[in-house]
Amino acid sequence: MTSNPGYWQSPWPGEDNGPARQQLSNLRVRRNAVAHSTSRLAPVSTMVVLREPGEVFLLCHTGGDEAVSWVERIDPVSLETSERSKDLPAGPTWPGGIAAHANGSLYVVFGRYLHRLSSSLATLGSRELPRARPYNSFVILPGGEIVTKDFGGARPGEDTNTLSDDCQVVVLDPETLATRASLTLPEASVARLSASGDEIYVVGVTRLFRLRWHKGTLSRDEDFDVLYCTDESQGYGWDAVITDEHVWFLDNGVGSEAYAGTLVGCGVSRGPQQLFQIDRASGEQRRWVVDHEGPSIVANPPAIDARRSIAIGYDSSHGVVSAFDFSRDEHAPLWSVRLNHAMHPITLSASGLVMLNDFDVEEQRDDIVLVDIETGAEVHRIRTESPLQSVLFASEGFSDDLYVCSFSHVSRIFFDDV
């Protein structure tokens, strides 16, 4: 179980298993195990989080400019709904988030609303957020504060070049839901927030920013202002993974609003797909080329196995996944494989595996694939019932299993020893 101060202490209390987005699972999967899956229709499901043993919560929503969201408590094995919240006001759609807070409540940020729910899914409080835009989820700081920001990119039906002029980061009180502080950054941010302790990282459309929360004050670290978008052929970065020494993310995020069941062939950025490593102390950056074949696209974070010094990036337009040994100076990949991966990966470091997806365009079927972190060799392939490529979230379960969400289904992946 990963320790995340501010979050409920469970195997997976929030998206990506915590604000640093390391996507680490302690699940141990045997190489000779038999893998299975069960799926349930669940439009439009975004993510699963865990609270007390047996408490599995699924976030769902509708679409459009007047959307609603809701939360279901689902059976850990059958995936059937046990309880459901009432419809929660939302507004403009972009996938939001849910987390189990250390105070016992569940919090949902979706559209331009924040909602606080009890573990029995009763509404304890709601508030409308400041801007008439969707807010793409949140992080919880060690003191329990909730930090969110507006989504600054194009939504379905909008021009690809649609960007807001700036980005407002807001710190909210978990009890009253009132604004405790806010700060406006000088450019849009499409990526979700990440945090390590009271340091908050914001991937803007050209720069990486760092904010600090200290004694009730939110401030920008003016000495940490990293320009990563240096060529007009690049696209903006997506969600950042924070390790002890570095910040990691992928660029070429432009065009995700064109998703129509898959990101295959949706690339817009003409430059090579790149993986970035930013030093948290100095701001120095390194880059690795995942795929030279443009136009490329991503919509999610990389996978980082700090234990093995391996970083994994991907290009969802061309179906390329590449891994790099970042302890070495050379930039050639350790391995590169063809997989139509687009979702948030999960690193099963104790098992030496990384969980990816592979969408079959012809059959319109999304498979979950576990590959060897060091070699890229396929170890397990599990078919789900989703006809859509997941660009969303997975999580660890309570029983040596995994949950995967797409825009059509929620699936459970489990393993039997032979």
Summary of the structure (lengths in Angstrom):
residues: 418
radius of gyration: 19.4
end to end distance: 26.3
largest distance: 56.5
contacts: 1553
relative contact order: 0.15
helix: 2%
strand: 46%
